[in-house]
């Protein structure tokens, strides 16, 4: 049974940092693209960042330069280091995984991602 379990969320003041983790189990995710999405109240779930082959990363414009995605394939874990947090970063953050064919662009829509975690709340106070 495939599971993605996020951790590391919490309450932080604006300008602060948090590091989210997502541990995958149930299969080997070495070849999978891993990503993070977030969903604020009454808003659509939106793409945040993704990492492919451990070196290829992509980010939403709203977090570029502030967030860093990384992964540890030995642990089947993906991380999201979030710095310079803003109140508008407040959301439930979800980990996701997808096995993309070679050459396929990382989807920025939640459609097409095969596996999801349960989410972890991040609240940034002003």
C-alpha positions as CSV (number, residue, x, y, z in Angstrom):
1,X,0.0,0.0,0.0
2,X,1.5,3.3,-1.1
3,X,1.6,6.0,1.5
4,X,2.9,9.6,1.5
5,X,3.2,11.1,5.0
6,X,3.9,14.8,5.5
7,X,5.3,16.4,8.6
8,X,6.9,19.6,9.7
9,X,4.0,22.0,9.4
10,X,3.1,24.6,12.1
11,X,2.7,28.2,13.0
12,X,5.5,30.6,12.2
13,X,5.8,34.4,12.0
14,X,6.3,36.2,8.7
15,X,9.9,36.1,7.7
16,X,10.5,32.8,9.4
17,X,11.3,29.4,8.1
18,X,9.8,25.9,8.1
19,X,11.0,22.6,6.6
20,X,8.4,20.1,5.4
21,X,9.2,16.4,5.0
22,X,7.3,13.7,3.1
23,X,8.2,10.1,3.6
24,X,7.0,7.7,0.9
25,X,6.5,4.0,1.5
26,X,4.9,1.0,-0.2
27,X,7.1,1.1,-3.3
28,X,10.4,2.6,-4.5
29,X,10.0,6.2,-5.6
30,X,13.5,6.7,-6.9
31,X,12.3,7.2,-10.5
32,X,9.2,9.1,-9.5
33,X,8.8,12.9,-9.7
34,X,7.9,14.2,-6.3
35,X,6.2,17.5,-5.6
36,X,4.4,19.8,-3.3
37,X,1.1,21.5,-3.7
38,X,-0.8,23.8,-1.3
39,X,-4.4,24.7,-0.8
40,X,-5.6,27.8,1.1
41,X,-9.1,28.1,2.3
42,X,-11.7,28.6,-0.5
43,X,-8.9,28.4,-3.1
44,X,-7.9,25.8,-5.6
45,X,-5.0,23.5,-4.9
46,X,-1.9,25.0,-6.5
47,X,1.5,23.7,-7.6
48,X,4.4,24.8,-5.4
49,X,7.5,22.8,-6.5
50,X,8.6,19.5,-8.0
51,X,11.8,17.5,-8.2
52,X,12.7,15.0,-10.9
53,X,15.8,12.7,-11.0
54,X,17.1,14.4,-7.9
55,X,18.6,17.4,-9.8
56,X,15.8,18.8,-12.0
57,X,13.6,21.2,-10.0
58,X,10.8,23.5,-10.9
59,X,8.9,26.1,-8.8
60,X,5.9,28.3,-8.9
61,X,6.8,31.9,-9.5
62,X,5.3,32.8,-6.1
63,X,7.8,30.8,-4.2
64,X,10.9,30.9,-6.4
65,X,13.9,32.1,-4.5
66,X,12.3,31.4,-1.1
67,X,11.5,27.7,-1.2
68,X,13.9,24.8,-2.0
69,X,12.8,21.3,-2.8
70,X,15.2,18.4,-2.3
71,X,15.0,14.6,-1.9
72,X,16.8,11.8,-0.3
73,X,16.3,8.7,-2.4
74,X,17.9,6.4,0.2
75,X,15.0,7.4,2.5
76,X,12.3,7.9,-0.2
77,X,11.8,11.3,1.3
78,X,11.2,14.7,-0.2
79,X,11.7,18.0,1.6
80,X,10.5,21.6,1.2
81,X,12.6,24.2,2.8
82,X,10.5,27.4,3.1
83,X,12.3,30.6,4.0
84,X,11.1,34.2,4.1
85,X,7.6,33.0,4.7
86,X,4.7,35.3,4.1
87,X,1.1,35.3,5.4
88,X,-0.1,34.4,1.9
89,X,1.9,31.1,2.2
90,X,-0.7,30.0,4.7
91,X,-2.2,26.8,3.4
92,X,-2.4,23.0,3.8
93,X,0.6,21.6,2.0
94,X,0.4,18.3,0.2
95,X,3.1,16.0,-1.0
96,X,2.5,14.2,-4.3
97,X,4.2,11.7,-6.5
98,X,3.9,10.7,-10.2
99,X,5.8,8.4,-12.5
100,X,6.3,10.5,-15.6
101,X,7.4,9.1,-18.9
102,X,10.8,10.4,-20.1
103,X,10.4,13.8,-21.7
104,X,7.0,14.6,-20.3
105,X,6.7,18.0,-18.6
106,X,6.0,18.1,-14.9
107,X,2.2,18.7,-14.6
108,X,1.4,21.9,-12.7
109,X,-2.2,20.8,-12.3
110,X,-3.1,18.3,-9.5
111,X,-4.6,16.2,-12.3
112,X,-2.2,13.5,-13.3
113,X,-0.4,13.1,-10.0
114,X,-1.0,9.6,-8.9
115,X,-0.3,9.6,-5.2
116,X,-1.1,12.2,-2.4
117,X,-0.4,12.7,1.2
118,X,-2.9,13.8,3.8
119,X,-1.5,17.3,4.1
120,X,0.1,19.4,6.8
121,X,-1.0,22.8,7.9
122,X,1.3,25.8,7.5
123,X,0.2,29.0,9.1
124,X,2.2,32.2,8.8
125,X,1.2,35.1,11.1
126,X,1.8,38.7,10.2
